[in-house]
Amino acid sequence: MAEAMVIDGKAFADALRARLAEHAAAFAHQAGRRPGLAVVLVGDDPASQVYVGAKGKACEAAGMASFEHRLPADTSEAALLSLVERLNHDPEVDGILVQMPLPAGLDEQAVIAAISPDKDVDGFHVINAGRLAVGQKGFVPCTPLGCMMLLKDRLGDLSGLDAVVIGRSNIVGKPMAQLLNDANATVTIAHSRTKNLADVVRRADIVVAAVGRPEMVRGDWIKPGATVIDVGINRLPPAEGKEKGRLVGDVAFAEASAVAGAITPVPGGVGPMTIAVLLRNTLVAAYAHAGMTAPAGL
Ligand code: NAD
């Protein structure tokens, strides 16, 4: 069988960011201000620092304003909540993102609940989760929305396709399953207690793996021709003499590519989509706050 088509998430994300930059410039021209994203980082987790830096840079590159708030790890919950409250009322800020995980002692759910749902561009607020559950417009978490864009680009209409989502987290698995259901796929959610996972996955025309276990999904789990979206980002232990291990997904890429019809690589697949969709959600928020109609197809 021929090798799977490799879905180039980086190229897709770059094209989306270029379109967003054009819309952001048009917005700024009409509204007299740039769309703005506030990113809050508490503590000095190295991975979080990299993510926050990347989000700020991506914002500026797309012609959006980035407001970074870096707070010490011993910040009190009251101080964090009062910053969120200030950002909720700041007319320059359209989106608020508090980088997770928060240092021990800070209640993540309380902080998410404090963000105005209309500025919750991460889509983590219970109001936005509820809107997604009942089919109302709201902010959808960036990673699953990015996966959906790649799937629709590859497959067009998903009606009647069998989809298996492995993982049921609030930020990836659950919203992913809801989006697929909304797109008329027949959806199975698999998780750590699922029996005969390989057999469940073998039925799927679409596999979305969001587990966090390196190369868990093997090639012989994949139905020939299936579309495989690998959300996992796992770092393997470093090879001898190397400082860092290789990044791999939740899917054994080489094996799965020999069977699948299309597959996202790690890195360069889903990862770049997450930040691009964050910018997209921020722009949507900006249009809403300005009382303007967002361009079609955003
Ligand atoms: P999580 O730990 O919150 O959830 C993992 C899910 O996997 C759970 O629902 C659990 O039931 C399921 N699971 C665990 N072991 C399993 C097993 N043996 N078989 C089947 N299911 C099992 O993780 P998450 O936040 O949803 O993230 C999942 C992965 O996606 C991680 O590797 C994470 O780094 C990555 N991720 C990537 C992006 C991105 O931008 N590409 C964004 C978010 C998360």
py3Dmol code that shows the C-alpha trace and the ligand (Angstrom):
import py3Dmol

protein = """\
ATOM      1  CA  MET A   1       0.000   0.000   0.000  1.00  0.00           C
ATOM      2  CA  ALA A   2       1.153   3.546  -0.732  1.00  0.00           C
ATOM      3  CA  GLU A   3       2.430   5.717   2.099  1.00  0.00           C
ATOM      4  CA  ALA A   4      -0.123   7.975   3.748  1.00  0.00           C
ATOM      5  CA  MET A   5      -0.360  11.589   2.751  1.00  0.00           C
ATOM      6  CA  VAL A   6       1.334  13.639   5.485  1.00  0.00           C
ATOM      7  CA  ILE A   7      -0.973  16.445   6.619  1.00  0.00           C
ATOM      8  CA  ASP A   8       1.173  19.560   6.842  1.00  0.00           C
ATOM      9  CA  GLY A   9      -0.254  21.357   9.875  1.00  0.00           C
ATOM     10  CA  LYS A  10       2.514  23.915   9.822  1.00  0.00           C
ATOM     11  CA  ALA A  11       1.725  25.004   6.257  1.00  0.00           C
ATOM     12  CA  PHE A  12      -2.018  25.077   7.053  1.00  0.00           C
ATOM     13  CA  ALA A  13      -1.367  27.131  10.211  1.00  0.00           C
ATOM     14  CA  ASP A  14       0.935  29.538   8.338  1.00  0.00           C
ATOM     15  CA  ALA A  15      -1.741  30.130   5.706  1.00  0.00           C
ATOM     16  CA  LEU A  16      -4.381  30.665   8.415  1.00  0.00           C
ATOM     17  CA  ARG A  17      -2.106  33.130  10.226  1.00  0.00           C
ATOM     18  CA  ALA A  18      -1.531  35.050   6.992  1.00  0.00           C
ATOM     19  CA  ARG A  19      -5.304  35.340   6.470  1.00  0.00           C
ATOM     20  CA  LEU A  20      -5.780  36.400  10.103  1.00  0.00           C
ATOM     21  CA  ALA A  21      -3.113  39.094   9.702  1.00  0.00           C
ATOM     22  CA  GLU A  22      -5.087  40.574   6.798  1.00  0.00           C
ATOM     23  CA  HIS A  23      -8.309  40.518   8.813  1.00  0.00           C
ATOM     24  CA  ALA A  24      -6.527  41.972  11.864  1.00  0.00           C
ATOM     25  CA  ALA A  25      -5.261  44.875   9.759  1.00  0.00           C
ATOM     26  CA  ALA A  26      -8.776  45.501   8.415  1.00  0.00           C
ATOM     27  CA  PHE A  27     -10.147  45.342  11.967  1.00  0.00           C
ATOM     28  CA  ALA A  28      -7.545  47.814  13.234  1.00  0.00           C
ATOM     29  CA  HIS A  29      -8.369  50.169  10.386  1.00  0.00           C
ATOM     30  CA  GLN A  30     -12.101  50.070  11.164  1.00  0.00           C
ATOM     31  CA  ALA A  31     -12.001  49.871  14.959  1.00  0.00           C
ATOM     32  CA  GLY A  32      -9.046  52.196  15.538  1.00  0.00           C
ATOM     33  CA  ARG A  33      -7.222  49.614  17.656  1.00  0.00           C
ATOM     34  CA  ARG A  34      -5.588  46.225  17.199  1.00  0.00           C
ATOM     35  CA  PRO A  35      -7.243  43.033  18.455  1.00  0.00           C
ATOM     36  CA  GLY A  36      -5.600  42.300  21.830  1.00  0.00           C
ATOM     37  CA  LEU A  37      -4.674  39.125  23.693  1.00  0.00           C
ATOM     38  CA  ALA A  38      -3.582  39.134  27.343  1.00  0.00           C
ATOM     39  CA  VAL A  39      -1.497  36.144  28.394  1.00  0.00           C
ATOM     40  CA  VAL A  40      -0.907  35.530  32.089  1.00  0.00           C
ATOM     41  CA  LEU A  41       1.959  33.330  33.255  1.00  0.00           C
ATOM     42  CA  VAL A  42       2.367  32.514  36.934  1.00  0.00           C
ATOM     43  CA  GLY A  43       5.697  31.026  38.022  1.00  0.00           C
ATOM     44  CA  ASP A  44       8.711  29.944  36.001  1.00  0.00           C
ATOM     45  CA  ASP A  45       7.836  26.569  34.459  1.00  0.00           C
ATOM     46  CA  PRO A  46      10.237  26.389  31.467  1.00  0.00           C
ATOM     47  CA  ALA A  47       7.730  24.811  29.031  1.00  0.00           C
ATOM     48  CA  SER A  48       5.088  27.405  29.958  1.00  0.00           C
ATOM     49  CA  GLN A  49       7.598  30.210  29.401  1.00  0.00           C
ATOM     50  CA  VAL A  50       8.283  28.903  25.898  1.00  0.00           C
ATOM     51  CA  TYR A  51       4.531  28.639  25.124  1.00  0.00           C
ATOM     52  CA  VAL A  52       3.778  32.129  26.437  1.00  0.00           C
ATOM     53  CA  GLY A  53       6.692  33.624  24.494  1.00  0.00           C
ATOM     54  CA  ALA A  54       5.502  31.879  21.309  1.00  0.00           C
ATOM     55  CA  LYS A  55       1.932  33.113  21.778  1.00  0.00           C
ATOM     56  CA  GLY A  56       3.109  36.723  22.263  1.00  0.00           C
ATOM     57  CA  LYS A  57       5.308  36.590  19.159  1.00  0.00           C
ATOM     58  CA  ALA A  58       2.554  35.021  17.041  1.00  0.00           C
ATOM     59  CA  CYS A  59       0.163  37.786  18.140  1.00  0.00           C
ATOM     60  CA  GLU A  60       2.515  40.586  17.165  1.00  0.00           C
ATOM     61  CA  ALA A  61       3.345  38.847  13.853  1.00  0.00           C
ATOM     62  CA  ALA A  62      -0.379  38.762  13.007  1.00  0.00           C
ATOM     63  CA  GLY A  63      -0.791  42.468  13.801  1.00  0.00           C
ATOM     64  CA  MET A  64      -2.496  41.867  17.149  1.00  0.00           C
ATOM     65  CA  ALA A  65      -1.541  43.439  20.474  1.00  0.00           C
ATOM     66  CA  SER A  66      -0.014  41.126  23.056  1.00  0.00           C
ATOM     67  CA  PHE A  67      -0.168  41.982  26.759  1.00  0.00           C
ATOM     68  CA  GLU A  68       2.048  39.707  28.805  1.00  0.00           C
ATOM     69  CA  HIS A  69       1.677  39.458  32.560  1.00  0.00           C
ATOM     70  CA  ARG A  70       4.397  37.405  34.246  1.00  0.00           C
ATOM     71  CA  LEU A  71       3.752  36.906  37.942  1.00  0.00           C
ATOM     72  CA  PRO A  72       5.957  35.221  40.563  1.00  0.00           C
ATOM     73  CA  ALA A  73       5.194  31.628  41.613  1.00  0.00           C
ATOM     74  CA  ASP A  74       4.140  32.782  45.094  1.00  0.00           C
ATOM     75  CA  THR A  75       1.365  35.039  43.711  1.00  0.00           C
ATOM     76  CA  SER A  76      -1.781  34.721  45.832  1.00  0.00           C
ATOM     77  CA  GLU A  77      -5.036  33.545  44.300  1.00  0.00           C
ATOM     78  CA  ALA A  78      -6.634  36.870  45.279  1.00  0.00           C
ATOM     79  CA  ALA A  79      -3.963  38.802  43.365  1.00  0.00           C
ATOM     80  CA  LEU A  80      -4.376  36.574  40.290  1.00  0.00           C
ATOM     81  CA  LEU A  81      -8.170  36.890  40.388  1.00  0.00           C
ATOM     82  CA  SER A  82      -7.922  40.644  40.686  1.00  0.00           C
ATOM     83  CA  LEU A  83      -5.634  40.792  37.614  1.00  0.00           C
ATOM     84  CA  VAL A  84      -8.170  38.675  35.669  1.00  0.00           C
ATOM     85  CA  GLU A  85     -10.943  41.033  36.780  1.00  0.00           C
ATOM     86  CA  ARG A  86      -8.933  44.043  35.584  1.00  0.00           C
ATOM     87  CA  LEU A  87      -8.367  42.364  32.199  1.00  0.00           C
ATOM     88  CA  ASN A  88     -12.085  41.504  31.967  1.00  0.00           C
ATOM     89  CA  HIS A  89     -12.792  45.247  32.032  1.00  0.00           C
ATOM     90  CA  ASP A  90      -9.864  46.393  29.882  1.00  0.00           C
ATOM     91  CA  PRO A  91     -11.240  47.609  26.524  1.00  0.00           C
ATOM     92  CA  GLU A  92      -7.897  46.909  24.796  1.00  0.00           C
ATOM     93  CA  VAL A  93      -8.086  43.220  25.759  1.00  0.00           C
ATOM     94  CA  ASP A  94     -10.276  40.927  23.644  1.00  0.00           C
ATOM     95  CA  GLY A  95      -8.908  37.585  24.800  1.00  0.00           C
ATOM     96  CA  ILE A  96      -7.517  36.404  28.134  1.00  0.00           C
ATOM     97  CA  LEU A  97      -5.415  33.276  28.472  1.00  0.00           C
ATOM     98  CA  VAL A  98      -4.047  32.091  31.795  1.00  0.00           C
ATOM     99  CA  GLN A  99      -1.275  29.600  31.043  1.00  0.00           C
ATOM    100  CA  MET A 100      -1.844  26.227  32.712  1.00  0.00           C
ATOM    101  CA  PRO A 101      -0.699  24.468  34.800  1.00  0.00           C
ATOM    102  CA  LEU A 102      -0.750  26.976  37.667  1.00  0.00           C
ATOM    103  CA  PRO A 103       1.660  26.539  40.589  1.00  0.00           C
ATOM    104  CA  ALA A 104       0.399  24.345  43.443  1.00  0.00           C
ATOM    105  CA  GLY A 105      -1.989  26.176  45.754  1.00  0.00           C
ATOM    106  CA  LEU A 106      -3.765  28.127  43.006  1.00  0.00           C
ATOM    107  CA  ASP A 107      -7.191  26.780  42.048  1.00  0.00           C
ATOM    108  CA  GLU A 108      -7.232  26.463  38.236  1.00  0.00           C
ATOM    109  CA  GLN A 109     -11.011  26.048  38.057  1.00  0.00           C
ATOM    110  CA  ALA A 110     -11.582  29.203  40.121  1.00  0.00           C
ATOM    111  CA  VAL A 111      -9.271  31.175  37.842  1.00  0.00           C
ATOM    112  CA  ILE A 112     -10.930  29.888  34.653  1.00  0.00           C
ATOM    113  CA  ALA A 113     -14.349  30.678  36.146  1.00  0.00           C
ATOM    114  CA  ALA A 114     -13.226  34.279  36.771  1.00  0.00           C
ATOM    115  CA  ILE A 115     -12.459  34.931  33.092  1.00  0.00           C
ATOM    116  CA  SER A 116     -15.301  36.637  31.247  1.00  0.00           C
ATOM    117  CA  PRO A 117     -16.755  33.943  28.929  1.00  0.00           C
ATOM    118  CA  ASP A 118     -16.652  36.469  26.092  1.00  0.00           C
ATOM    119  CA  LYS A 119     -12.878  36.843  26.513  1.00  0.00           C
ATOM    120  CA  ASP A 120     -12.263  33.129  27.178  1.00  0.00           C
ATOM    121  CA  VAL A 121     -10.408  32.476  23.910  1.00  0.00           C
ATOM    122  CA  ASP A 122      -9.107  29.142  25.263  1.00  0.00           C
ATOM    123  CA  GLY A 123     -12.726  27.951  25.511  1.00  0.00           C
ATOM    124  CA  PHE A 124     -12.167  26.442  28.960  1.00  0.00           C
ATOM    125  CA  HIS A 125     -14.902  28.347  30.840  1.00  0.00           C
ATOM    126  CA  VAL A 126     -17.866  26.177  31.826  1.00  0.00           C
ATOM    127  CA  ILE A 127     -20.162  28.563  29.911  1.00  0.00           C
ATOM    128  CA  ASN A 128     -18.245  27.919  26.697  1.00  0.00           C
ATOM    129  CA  ALA A 129     -18.078  24.170  27.372  1.00  0.00           C
ATOM    130  CA  GLY A 130     -21.860  24.295  27.868  1.00  0.00           C
ATOM    131  CA  ARG A 131     -22.398  26.299  24.697  1.00  0.00           C
ATOM    132  CA  LEU A 132     -20.450  23.664  22.746  1.00  0.00           C
ATOM    133  CA  ALA A 133     -22.426  20.866  24.409  1.00  0.00           C
ATOM    134  CA  VAL A 134     -25.792  22.335  23.387  1.00  0.00           C
ATOM    135  CA  GLY A 135     -24.735  23.621  19.978  1.00  0.00           C
ATOM    136  CA  GLN A 136     -24.622  27.356  20.715  1.00  0.00           C
ATOM    137  CA  LYS A 137     -21.962  29.706  19.414  1.00  0.00           C
ATOM    138  CA  GLY A 138     -19.045  30.137  21.793  1.00  0.00           C
ATOM    139  CA  PHE A 139     -15.310  29.705  22.081  1.00  0.00           C
ATOM    140  CA  VAL A 140     -14.091  26.183  21.336  1.00  0.00           C
ATOM    141  CA  PRO A 141     -10.735  24.992  22.752  1.00  0.00           C
ATOM    142  CA  CYS A 142      -7.973  25.742  20.246  1.00  0.00           C
ATOM    143  CA  THR A 143      -6.412  22.285  19.810  1.00  0.00           C
ATOM    144  CA  PRO A 144      -9.585  20.348  18.903  1.00  0.00           C
ATOM    145  CA  LEU A 145     -10.816  23.204  16.706  1.00  0.00           C
ATOM    146  CA  GLY A 146      -7.472  23.102  14.895  1.00  0.00           C
ATOM    147  CA  CYS A 147      -7.815  19.311  14.441  1.00  0.00           C
ATOM    148  CA  MET A 148     -11.281  19.852  13.004  1.00  0.00           C
ATOM    149  CA  MET A 149      -9.976  22.367  10.477  1.00  0.00           C
ATOM    150  CA  LEU A 150      -7.365  19.844   9.297  1.00  0.00           C
ATOM    151  CA  LEU A 151      -9.987  17.079   9.077  1.00  0.00           C
ATOM    152  CA  LYS A 152     -12.455  19.179   7.085  1.00  0.00           C
ATOM    153  CA  ASP A 153      -9.677  20.333   4.779  1.00  0.00           C
ATOM    154  CA  ARG A 154      -8.672  16.741   4.119  1.00  0.00           C
ATOM    155  CA  LEU A 155     -12.062  15.015   4.059  1.00  0.00           C
ATOM    156  CA  GLY A 156     -14.659  17.686   3.313  1.00  0.00           C
ATOM    157  CA  ASP A 157     -17.965  16.267   4.554  1.00  0.00           C
ATOM    158  CA  LEU A 158     -17.549  13.999   7.612  1.00  0.00           C
ATOM    159  CA  SER A 159     -21.178  12.759   7.597  1.00  0.00           C
ATOM    160  CA  GLY A 160     -21.535   9.140   8.565  1.00  0.00           C
ATOM    161  CA  LEU A 161     -17.812   8.517   9.032  1.00  0.00           C
ATOM    162  CA  ASP A 162     -16.766   6.453  12.059  1.00  0.00           C
ATOM    163  CA  ALA A 163     -14.537   8.520  14.341  1.00  0.00           C
ATOM    164  CA  VAL A 164     -12.659   7.310  17.404  1.00  0.00           C
ATOM    165  CA  VAL A 165     -11.246   9.883  19.820  1.00  0.00           C
ATOM    166  CA  ILE A 166      -8.733   8.396  22.250  1.00  0.00           C
ATOM    167  CA  GLY A 167      -8.677  10.542  25.402  1.00  0.00           C
ATOM    168  CA  ARG A 168     -11.479  12.351  27.231  1.00  0.00           C
ATOM    169  CA  SER A 169      -9.838  15.457  28.701  1.00  0.00           C
ATOM    170  CA  ASN A 170     -11.812  18.697  28.925  1.00  0.00           C
ATOM    171  CA  ILE A 171      -9.341  20.528  26.721  1.00  0.00           C
ATOM    172  CA  VAL A 172      -8.917  17.996  23.895  1.00  0.00           C
ATOM    173  CA  GLY A 173     -10.827  14.701  23.919  1.00  0.00           C
ATOM    174  CA  LYS A 174     -14.311  15.823  24.984  1.00  0.00           C
ATOM    175  CA  PRO A 175     -14.585  18.939  22.805  1.00  0.00           C
ATOM    176  CA  MET A 176     -13.063  16.979  19.882  1.00  0.00           C
ATOM    177  CA  ALA A 177     -15.786  14.346  20.196  1.00  0.00           C
ATOM    178  CA  GLN A 178     -18.461  17.057  20.301  1.00  0.00           C
ATOM    179  CA  LEU A 179     -17.118  18.779  17.194  1.00  0.00           C
ATOM    180  CA  LEU A 180     -17.042  15.470  15.301  1.00  0.00           C
ATOM    181  CA  ASN A 181     -20.568  14.702  16.458  1.00  0.00           C
ATOM    182  CA  ASP A 182     -21.715  18.154  15.295  1.00  0.00           C
ATOM    183  CA  ALA A 183     -20.145  17.339  11.921  1.00  0.00           C
ATOM    184  CA  ASN A 184     -22.321  14.196  11.748  1.00  0.00           C
ATOM    185  CA  ALA A 185     -19.577  11.640  12.305  1.00  0.00           C
ATOM    186  CA  THR A 186     -20.445   8.579  14.408  1.00  0.00           C
ATOM    187  CA  VAL A 187     -18.223   9.124  17.413  1.00  0.00           C
ATOM    188  CA  THR A 188     -16.693   6.752  19.948  1.00  0.00           C
ATOM    189  CA  ILE A 189     -14.717   8.147  22.880  1.00  0.00           C
ATOM    190  CA  ALA A 190     -12.047   5.715  24.078  1.00  0.00           C
ATOM    191  CA  HIS A 191     -10.059   6.194  27.280  1.00  0.00           C
ATOM    192  CA  SER A 192      -7.865   4.445  29.823  1.00  0.00           C
ATOM    193  CA  ARG A 193     -10.646   1.966  30.767  1.00  0.00           C
ATOM    194  CA  THR A 194     -11.654   1.079  27.208  1.00  0.00           C
ATOM    195  CA  LYS A 195     -11.535  -2.654  26.502  1.00  0.00           C
ATOM    196  CA  ASN A 196      -9.902  -3.942  23.317  1.00  0.00           C
ATOM    197  CA  LEU A 197      -8.744  -0.478  22.305  1.00  0.00           C
ATOM    198  CA  ALA A 198      -6.957  -1.776  19.197  1.00  0.00           C
ATOM    199  CA  ASP A 199     -10.223  -3.310  17.914  1.00  0.00           C
ATOM    200  CA  VAL A 200     -12.159  -0.130  18.632  1.00  0.00           C
ATOM    201  CA  VAL A 201      -9.604   1.946  16.724  1.00  0.00           C
ATOM    202  CA  ARG A 202      -9.621  -0.535  13.798  1.00  0.00           C
ATOM    203  CA  ARG A 203     -13.229   0.459  13.005  1.00  0.00           C
ATOM    204  CA  ALA A 204     -12.400   4.131  12.620  1.00  0.00           C
ATOM    205  CA  ASP A 205     -12.298   6.164   9.425  1.00  0.00           C
ATOM    206  CA  ILE A 206     -10.976   9.010  11.608  1.00  0.00           C
ATOM    207  CA  VAL A 207      -8.663   8.470  14.579  1.00  0.00           C
ATOM    208  CA  VAL A 208      -7.804  11.342  16.924  1.00  0.00           C
ATOM    209  CA  ALA A 209      -5.196  10.342  19.508  1.00  0.00           C
ATOM    210  CA  ALA A 210      -4.937  12.636  22.565  1.00  0.00           C
ATOM    211  CA  VAL A 211      -3.479  10.468  25.270  1.00  0.00           C
ATOM    212  CA  GLY A 212       0.055  11.527  26.146  1.00  0.00           C
ATOM    213  CA  ARG A 213       1.654   8.073  25.677  1.00  0.00           C
ATOM    214  CA  PRO A 214       4.501   7.885  23.183  1.00  0.00           C
ATOM    215  CA  GLU A 215       3.661   5.855  20.072  1.00  0.00           C
ATOM    216  CA  MET A 216       0.887   3.917  21.801  1.00  0.00           C
ATOM    217  CA  VAL A 217      -1.282   3.590  18.671  1.00  0.00           C
ATOM    218  CA  ARG A 218       0.344   0.980  16.446  1.00  0.00           C
ATOM    219  CA  GLY A 219       0.178   0.557  12.690  1.00  0.00           C
ATOM    220  CA  ASP A 220      -1.965  -2.588  12.878  1.00  0.00           C
ATOM    221  CA  TRP A 221      -4.652  -0.661  14.820  1.00  0.00           C
ATOM    222  CA  ILE A 222      -5.316   1.559  11.807  1.00  0.00           C
ATOM    223  CA  LYS A 223      -8.003   0.804   9.232  1.00  0.00           C
ATOM    224  CA  PRO A 224      -6.495   1.034   5.740  1.00  0.00           C
ATOM    225  CA  GLY A 225      -7.062   4.512   4.336  1.00  0.00           C
ATOM    226  CA  ALA A 226      -8.081   6.088   7.663  1.00  0.00           C
ATOM    227  CA  THR A 227      -7.246   9.692   8.540  1.00  0.00           C
ATOM    228  CA  VAL A 228      -5.092   9.893  11.684  1.00  0.00           C
ATOM    229  CA  ILE A 229      -4.764  13.058  13.766  1.00  0.00           C
ATOM    230  CA  ASP A 230      -2.035  12.787  16.380  1.00  0.00           C
ATOM    231  CA  VAL A 231      -2.420  15.345  19.176  1.00  0.00           C
ATOM    232  CA  GLY A 232       0.170  13.808  21.506  1.00  0.00           C
ATOM    233  CA  ILE A 233       3.417  15.593  22.247  1.00  0.00           C
ATOM    234  CA  ASN A 234       5.806  13.303  24.099  1.00  0.00           C
ATOM    235  CA  ARG A 235       9.521  13.679  24.613  1.00  0.00           C
ATOM    236  CA  LEU A 236      11.478  10.413  24.555  1.00  0.00           C
ATOM    237  CA  PRO A 237      14.490   9.984  26.864  1.00  0.00           C
ATOM    238  CA  PRO A 238      17.627  11.447  25.252  1.00  0.00           C
ATOM    239  CA  ALA A 239      19.784   9.142  23.128  1.00  0.00           C
ATOM    240  CA  GLU A 240      23.333   8.711  24.356  1.00  0.00           C
ATOM    241  CA  GLY A 241      25.367  11.891  23.999  1.00  0.00           C
ATOM    242  CA  LYS A 242      22.248  13.967  23.283  1.00  0.00           C
ATOM    243  CA  GLU A 243      20.860  16.610  25.622  1.00  0.00           C
ATOM    244  CA  LYS A 244      17.212  16.241  24.596  1.00  0.00           C
ATOM    245  CA  GLY A 245      15.139  13.268  23.483  1.00  0.00           C
ATOM    246  CA  ARG A 246      13.114  13.197  20.278  1.00  0.00           C
ATOM    247  CA  LEU A 247       9.513  14.503  20.199  1.00  0.00           C
ATOM    248  CA  VAL A 248       6.995  11.846  19.210  1.00  0.00           C
ATOM    249  CA  GLY A 249       3.224  11.667  19.108  1.00  0.00           C
ATOM    250  CA  ASP A 250       0.772   9.129  20.518  1.00  0.00           C
ATOM    251  CA  VAL A 251       0.864   7.266  17.188  1.00  0.00           C
ATOM    252  CA  ALA A 252       3.748   5.122  15.883  1.00  0.00           C
ATOM    253  CA  PHE A 253       4.179   7.343  12.836  1.00  0.00           C
ATOM    254  CA  ALA A 254       6.190   5.102  10.479  1.00  0.00           C
ATOM    255  CA  GLU A 255       3.942   2.047  11.064  1.00  0.00           C
ATOM    256  CA  ALA A 256       0.715   4.027  10.837  1.00  0.00           C
ATOM    257  CA  SER A 257       1.786   5.864   7.673  1.00  0.00           C
ATOM    258  CA  ALA A 258       2.108   2.547   5.892  1.00  0.00           C
ATOM    259  CA  VAL A 259      -1.625   1.907   6.442  1.00  0.00           C
ATOM    260  CA  ALA A 260      -3.406   5.250   6.875  1.00  0.00           C
ATOM    261  CA  GLY A 261      -4.700   7.420   4.057  1.00  0.00           C
ATOM    262  CA  ALA A 262      -3.461  10.592   5.748  1.00  0.00           C
ATOM    263  CA  ILE A 263      -1.686  11.366   9.006  1.00  0.00           C
ATOM    264  CA  THR A 264      -0.386  14.366  10.951  1.00  0.00           C
ATOM    265  CA  PRO A 265       3.295  14.294  11.915  1.00  0.00           C
ATOM    266  CA  VAL A 266       4.733  15.268  15.316  1.00  0.00           C
ATOM    267  CA  PRO A 267       6.088  17.885  15.330  1.00  0.00           C
ATOM    268  CA  GLY A 268       4.553  19.922  12.497  1.00  0.00           C
ATOM    269  CA  GLY A 269       0.993  18.599  12.605  1.00  0.00           C
ATOM    270  CA  VAL A 270      -1.532  19.622  15.251  1.00  0.00           C
ATOM    271  CA  GLY A 271       0.928  21.682  17.356  1.00  0.00           C
ATOM    272  CA  PRO A 272       1.189  24.708  15.029  1.00  0.00           C
ATOM    273  CA  MET A 273      -2.616  24.779  14.649  1.00  0.00           C
ATOM    274  CA  THR A 274      -3.173  25.452  18.346  1.00  0.00           C
ATOM    275  CA  ILE A 275      -1.580  28.925  18.344  1.00  0.00           C
ATOM    276  CA  ALA A 276      -3.108  29.827  14.969  1.00  0.00           C
ATOM    277  CA  VAL A 277      -6.587  29.016  16.323  1.00  0.00           C
ATOM    278  CA  LEU A 278      -5.868  31.039  19.464  1.00  0.00           C
ATOM    279  CA  LEU A 279      -5.277  34.050  17.211  1.00  0.00           C
ATOM    280  CA  ARG A 280      -8.437  33.201  15.292  1.00  0.00           C
ATOM    281  CA  ASN A 281     -10.491  33.092  18.503  1.00  0.00           C
ATOM    282  CA  THR A 282      -8.971  36.417  19.623  1.00  0.00           C
ATOM    283  CA  LEU A 283      -9.956  38.046  16.333  1.00  0.00           C
ATOM    284  CA  VAL A 284     -13.508  36.662  16.637  1.00  0.00           C
ATOM    285  CA  ALA A 285     -13.668  38.109  20.177  1.00  0.00           C
ATOM    286  CA  ALA A 286     -12.407  41.472  18.918  1.00  0.00           C
ATOM    287  CA  TYR A 287     -15.135  41.718  16.273  1.00  0.00           C
ATOM    288  CA  ALA A 288     -17.770  40.845  18.872  1.00  0.00           C
ATOM    289  CA  HIS A 289     -16.464  43.407  21.386  1.00  0.00           C
ATOM    290  CA  ALA A 290     -16.407  46.102  18.727  1.00  0.00           C
ATOM    291  CA  GLY A 291     -19.988  45.251  17.709  1.00  0.00           C
ATOM    292  CA  MET A 292     -18.740  44.465  14.196  1.00  0.00           C
ATOM    293  CA  THR A 293     -19.572  41.471  12.019  1.00  0.00           C
ATOM    294  CA  ALA A 294     -16.665  39.041  11.713  1.00  0.00           C
ATOM    295  CA  PRO A 295     -15.685  38.168   8.141  1.00  0.00           C
ATOM    296  CA  ALA A 296     -17.262  34.958   6.805  1.00  0.00           C
ATOM    297  CA  GLY A 297     -15.258  31.759   7.101  1.00  0.00           C
ATOM    298  CA  LEU A 298     -13.135  32.848  10.078  1.00  0.00           C
TER     299      LEU A 298
END
"""
ligand_1 = """\
44
NAD
P -4.838 14.303 29.715
O -3.753 13.640 30.477
O -5.679 15.342 30.360
O -5.828 13.189 29.127
C -5.347 11.986 28.597
C -6.496 11.091 28.265
O -5.969 9.876 27.751
C -7.371 10.726 29.460
O -8.704 11.052 29.153
C -7.212 9.212 29.633
O -8.433 8.540 29.878
C -6.668 8.781 28.288
N -5.746 7.659 28.459
C -4.712 7.545 29.326
N -4.111 6.354 29.187
C -4.777 5.700 28.226
C -4.634 4.411 27.639
N -3.688 3.576 28.025
N -5.492 4.072 26.676
C -6.464 4.914 26.273
N -6.644 6.132 26.792
C -5.805 6.518 27.755
O -4.117 14.858 28.403
P -4.540 16.026 27.358
O -4.343 17.355 27.992
O -5.834 15.695 26.722
O -3.357 15.842 26.293
C -3.158 14.635 25.598
C -1.882 14.733 24.772
O -2.010 15.796 23.841
C -0.623 15.048 25.555
O 0.484 14.396 24.935
C -0.461 16.532 25.401
O 0.890 16.957 25.507
C -0.962 16.715 24.006
N -1.504 18.056 23.728
C -1.079 18.657 22.593
C -1.559 19.902 22.248
C -1.111 20.525 20.979
O -1.135 21.732 20.830
N -0.686 19.729 20.000
C -2.485 20.550 23.064
C -2.953 19.899 24.214
C -2.443 18.651 24.522
"""
view = py3Dmol.view(width=600, height=400)
view.addModel(protein, "pdb")
view.setStyle({"model": 0}, {"cartoon": {"style": "trace"}})
view.addModel(ligand_1, "xyz")
view.setStyle({"model": 1}, {"stick": {}})
view.zoomTo()
view.show()
